[in-house]
Amino acid sequence: MRSALFLALALTGSAALAEEAAPTADDLVALIEENGCSMEEADAEALLSPHGFTPENVAPLVDALIADGRASLDGAVLTVKTEACP
């Protein structure tokens, strides 16, 4: 279940970011936990792009988190489900 907000991230300098190690689902969860356990569409680019996330690498991570029950998507809000964010 991919959301347009994550696929539509307008990133600059993505070629330089692609040279770094791809971020993981755990990296995404940690960022969202630090953001108060959820991330709204308006926050996605500012929160994710400085950490190497691109539309190509974040979409499968979001799908996996949702499939594993570690996150939920309600409209344009992605919320993680962890010990820190019950």
TIRO-2110 file (N, C-alpha, C; in Angstrom, 1 decimal):
// TIRO-2110
0.9, -1.2, 0.0, N, 1, A
0.0, 0.0, 0.0, CA, 1, A
0.9, 1.2, 0.0, C, 1, A
1.2, 1.7, -1.2, N, 2, A
2.1, 2.9, -1.3, CA, 2, A
1.2, 4.1, -1.3, C, 2, A
1.7, 5.1, -0.6, N, 3, A
1.0, 6.4, -0.6, CA, 3, A
1.7, 7.4, -1.5, C, 3, A
0.9, 8.2, -2.1, N, 4, A
1.5, 9.2, -3.0, CA, 4, A
2.5, 10.1, -2.3, C, 4, A
2.2, 10.3, -1.0, N, 5, A
3.1, 11.3, -0.3, CA, 5, A
4.5, 10.7, -0.3, C, 5, A
4.7, 9.4, -0.2, N, 6, A
6.1, 8.9, -0.1, CA, 6, A
6.7, 8.7, -1.5, C, 6, A
5.8, 8.5, -2.5, N, 7, A
6.3, 8.3, -3.9, CA, 7, A
6.6, 9.7, -4.5, C, 7, A
6.0, 10.7, -4.0, N, 8, A
6.1, 12.0, -4.6, CA, 8, A
7.1, 12.9, -4.0, C, 8, A
8.0, 12.4, -3.2, N, 9, A
9.0, 13.2, -2.6, CA, 9, A
9.9, 13.8, -3.7, C, 9, A
9.9, 15.1, -3.6, N, 10, A
10.7, 15.9, -4.6, CA, 10, A
12.1, 16.1, -4.0, C, 10, A
13.1, 15.3, -4.4, N, 11, A
14.4, 15.3, -3.8, CA, 11, A
15.4, 16.0, -4.7, C, 11, A
16.3, 16.8, -4.1, N, 12, A
17.3, 17.4, -4.9, CA, 12, A
18.6, 16.7, -4.5, C, 12, A
19.5, 16.5, -5.4, N, 13, A
20.8, 15.9, -5.0, CA, 13, A
20.6, 14.4, -4.8, C, 13, A
19.7, 13.7, -5.4, N, 14, A
19.4, 12.3, -5.2, CA, 14, A
20.6, 11.5, -5.7, C, 14, A
21.3, 11.9, -6.7, N, 15, A
22.4, 11.1, -7.2, CA, 15, A
23.5, 11.0, -6.2, C, 15, A
23.8, 12.0, -5.4, N, 16, A
24.8, 12.0, -4.4, CA, 16, A
24.3, 11.1, -3.2, C, 16, A
23.0, 11.1, -2.9, N, 17, A
22.5, 10.3, -1.9, CA, 17, A
22.5, 8.8, -2.3, C, 17, A
22.3, 8.5, -3.5, N, 18, A
22.3, 7.2, -4.0, CA, 18, A
23.6, 6.5, -3.8, C, 18, A
24.7, 7.2, -3.7, N, 19, A
26.0, 6.7, -3.5, CA, 19, A
26.2, 6.2, -2.1, C, 19, A
25.5, 6.7, -1.2, N, 20, A
25.6, 6.3, 0.2, CA, 20, A
24.8, 5.0, 0.4, C, 20, A
25.0, 4.3, 1.5, N, 21, A
24.2, 3.1, 1.8, CA, 21, A
22.8, 3.4, 1.9, C, 21, A
22.0, 2.5, 1.3, N, 22, A
20.5, 2.7, 1.3, CA, 22, A
20.0, 2.6, 2.8, C, 22, A
19.1, 3.5, 3.2, N, 23, A
18.5, 3.4, 4.5, CA, 23, A
17.6, 2.2, 4.6, C, 23, A
17.5, 1.8, 5.9, N, 24, A
16.7, 0.6, 6.1, CA, 24, A
15.3, 0.9, 6.8, C, 24, A
14.5, -0.1, 6.9, N, 25, A
13.2, 0.1, 7.5, CA, 25, A
13.4, 0.5, 9.0, C, 25, A
14.4, 0.0, 9.7, N, 26, A
14.7, 0.4, 11.0, CA, 26, A
15.1, 1.9, 11.1, C, 26, A
15.8, 2.4, 10.1, N, 27, A
16.1, 3.8, 10.0, CA, 27, A
14.9, 4.6, 9.8, C, 27, A
14.0, 4.2, 9.0, N, 28, A
12.7, 4.9, 8.8, CA, 28, A
11.9, 4.9, 10.1, C, 28, A
11.8, 3.8, 10.7, N, 29, A
11.1, 3.8, 12.0, CA, 29, A
11.7, 4.7, 13.0, C, 29, A
13.0, 4.7, 13.1, N, 30, A
13.6, 5.6, 14.1, CA, 30, A
13.3, 7.1, 13.8, C, 30, A
13.4, 7.5, 12.6, N, 31, A
13.1, 8.8, 12.2, CA, 31, A
11.6, 9.2, 12.6, C, 31, A
10.7, 8.3, 12.3, N, 32, A
9.3, 8.6, 12.6, CA, 32, A
9.1, 8.6, 14.1, C, 32, A
9.7, 7.7, 14.8, N, 33, A
9.6, 7.7, 16.3, CA, 33, A
10.1, 9.1, 16.8, C, 33, A
11.2, 9.6, 16.3, N, 34, A
11.7, 10.9, 16.7, CA, 34, A
10.8, 12.0, 16.4, C, 34, A
10.0, 11.8, 15.4, N, 35, A
9.0, 12.8, 14.9, CA, 35, A
7.7, 12.7, 15.6, C, 35, A
7.6, 12.0, 16.7, N, 36, A
6.4, 11.9, 17.5, CA, 36, A
5.5, 10.7, 17.1, C, 36, A
6.1, 9.7, 16.5, N, 37, A
5.5, 8.4, 16.1, CA, 37, A
4.7, 8.4, 14.8, C, 37, A
4.6, 9.6, 14.2, N, 38, A
3.9, 9.6, 12.9, CA, 38, A
4.5, 10.7, 12.0, C, 38, A
4.2, 10.6, 10.7, N, 39, A
4.7, 11.5, 9.8, CA, 39, A
3.6, 11.9, 8.8, C, 39, A
3.4, 13.2, 8.6, N, 40, A
2.4, 13.7, 7.7, CA, 40, A
3.0, 14.0, 6.4, C, 40, A
2.2, 14.0, 5.3, N, 41, A
2.7, 14.3, 4.0, CA, 41, A
3.6, 15.6, 4.0, C, 41, A
3.1, 16.6, 4.7, N, 42, A
3.9, 17.9, 4.6, CA, 42, A
5.3, 17.7, 5.3, C, 42, A
5.5, 16.7, 6.1, N, 43, A
6.8, 16.5, 6.8, CA, 43, A
7.7, 15.6, 6.0, C, 43, A
7.2, 14.8, 5.1, N, 44, A
8.0, 13.7, 4.5, CA, 44, A
9.3, 14.2, 3.9, C, 44, A
9.3, 15.1, 3.0, N, 45, A
10.5, 15.5, 2.3, CA, 45, A
11.5, 16.1, 3.3, C, 45, A
11.1, 16.9, 4.2, N, 46, A
12.1, 17.5, 5.2, CA, 46, A
12.6, 16.5, 6.1, C, 46, A
11.8, 15.5, 6.5, N, 47, A
12.3, 14.5, 7.4, CA, 47, A
13.1, 13.4, 6.8, C, 47, A
12.7, 13.0, 5.6, N, 48, A
13.4, 11.8, 5.0, CA, 48, A
14.6, 12.1, 4.1, C, 48, A
14.5, 13.1, 3.3, N, 49, A
15.5, 13.4, 2.3, CA, 49, A
16.9, 13.6, 2.9, C, 49, A
17.1, 14.3, 4.0, N, 50, A
18.4, 14.4, 4.5, CA, 50, A
19.1, 13.1, 5.0, C, 50, A
18.3, 12.1, 5.1, N, 51, A
18.8, 10.8, 5.6, CA, 51, A
18.9, 9.8, 4.5, C, 51, A
18.9, 10.2, 3.2, N, 52, A
19.1, 9.3, 2.1, CA, 52, A
17.9, 8.6, 1.6, C, 52, A
16.7, 8.9, 2.1, N, 53, A
15.5, 8.3, 1.5, CA, 53, A
15.1, 9.0, 0.2, C, 53, A
14.7, 8.1, -0.7, N, 54, A
14.2, 8.6, -2.0, CA, 54, A
12.9, 7.9, -2.3, C, 54, A
12.1, 8.4, -3.3, N, 55, A
10.9, 7.7, -3.6, CA, 55, A
11.1, 6.2, -3.9, C, 55, A
12.2, 5.9, -4.5, N, 56, A
12.5, 4.5, -4.9, CA, 56, A
12.8, 3.6, -3.8, C, 56, A
13.5, 4.2, -2.7, N, 57, A
13.8, 3.3, -1.6, CA, 57, A
12.9, 3.3, -0.5, C, 57, A
12.1, 4.4, -0.3, N, 58, A
11.2, 4.5, 0.8, CA, 58, A
9.9, 3.7, 0.6, C, 58, A
9.4, 3.6, -0.6, N, 59, A
8.1, 2.9, -0.9, CA, 59, A
8.1, 1.5, -0.5, C, 59, A
9.2, 0.7, -0.9, N, 60, A
9.2, -0.7, -0.4, CA, 60, A
9.3, -0.9, 1.1, C, 60, A
10.0, 0.1, 1.7, N, 61, A
10.2, 0.0, 3.2, CA, 61, A
8.8, 0.3, 3.9, C, 61, A
8.1, 1.3, 3.4, N, 62, A
6.7, 1.6, 3.9, CA, 62, A
5.8, 0.3, 3.7, C, 62, A
5.9, -0.2, 2.5, N, 63, A
5.0, -1.4, 2.3, CA, 63, A
5.4, -2.6, 3.2, C, 63, A
6.7, -2.8, 3.5, N, 64, A
7.1, -3.9, 4.4, CA, 64, A
6.7, -3.6, 5.8, C, 64, A
6.8, -2.3, 6.2, N, 65, A
6.4, -2.0, 7.6, CA, 65, A
4.9, -2.2, 7.8, C, 65, A
4.1, -1.8, 6.8, N, 66, A
2.7, -2.0, 6.9, CA, 66, A
2.4, -3.5, 6.9, C, 66, A
3.0, -4.3, 6.0, N, 67, A
2.7, -5.7, 5.9, CA, 67, A
3.1, -6.4, 7.2, C, 67, A
4.2, -6.0, 7.9, N, 68, A
4.7, -6.6, 9.1, CA, 68, A
3.9, -6.1, 10.3, C, 68, A
3.0, -5.1, 10.1, N, 69, A
2.2, -4.6, 11.3, CA, 69, A
3.0, -3.6, 12.1, C, 69, A
4.1, -3.1, 11.6, N, 70, A
5.0, -2.2, 12.3, CA, 70, A
4.6, -0.7, 12.0, C, 70, A
3.7, -0.5, 11.1, N, 71, A
3.2, 0.8, 10.7, CA, 71, A
1.8, 0.7, 10.2, C, 71, A
1.1, 1.9, 10.2, N, 72, A
-0.2, 2.0, 9.5, CA, 72, A
-0.3, 3.3, 8.8, C, 72, A
-1.1, 3.3, 7.7, N, 73, A
-1.2, 4.4, 6.9, CA, 73, A
-2.7, 4.8, 6.9, C, 73, A
-2.9, 6.0, 7.4, N, 74, A
-4.3, 6.6, 7.5, CA, 74, A
-4.3, 7.9, 6.7, C, 74, A
-4.8, 7.8, 5.5, N, 75, A
-4.8, 9.0, 4.6, CA, 75, A
-3.4, 9.3, 4.3, C, 75, A
-3.0, 10.5, 4.7, N, 76, A
-1.6, 11.0, 4.4, CA, 76, A
-0.7, 10.9, 5.6, C, 76, A
-1.1, 10.1, 6.6, N, 77, A
-0.3, 10.0, 7.8, CA, 77, A
0.2, 8.6, 8.0, C, 77, A
1.5, 8.4, 8.1, N, 78, A
2.1, 7.1, 8.4, CA, 78, A
2.5, 7.1, 9.9, C, 78, A
2.0, 6.1, 10.6, N, 79, A
2.3, 6.0, 12.0, CA, 79, A
3.0, 4.7, 12.3, C, 79, A
4.0, 4.7, 13.1, N, 80, A
4.7, 3.5, 13.4, CA, 80, A
4.2, 2.9, 14.7, C, 80, A
4.3, 1.6, 14.8, N, 81, A
3.8, 0.9, 16.0, CA, 81, A
5.0, 0.1, 16.6, C, 81, A
5.6, 0.7, 17.7, N, 82, A
6.7, 0.2, 18.3, CA, 82, A
6.5, 0.3, 19.8, C, 82, A
7.5, -0.2, 20.6, N, 83, A
7.5, 0.0, 22.0, CA, 83, A
7.4, 1.4, 22.4, C, 83, A
8.2, 2.3, 21.7, N, 84, A
8.2, 3.7, 22.0, CA, 84, A
6.9, 4.4, 21.5, C, 84, A
6.2, 3.7, 20.5, N, 85, A
5.0, 4.3, 19.9, CA, 85, A
3.9, 3.2, 19.9, C, 85, A
3.3, 2.9, 21.0, N, 86, A
2.3, 1.9, 21.1, CA, 86, A
1.0, 2.2, 20.3, C, 86, A
END
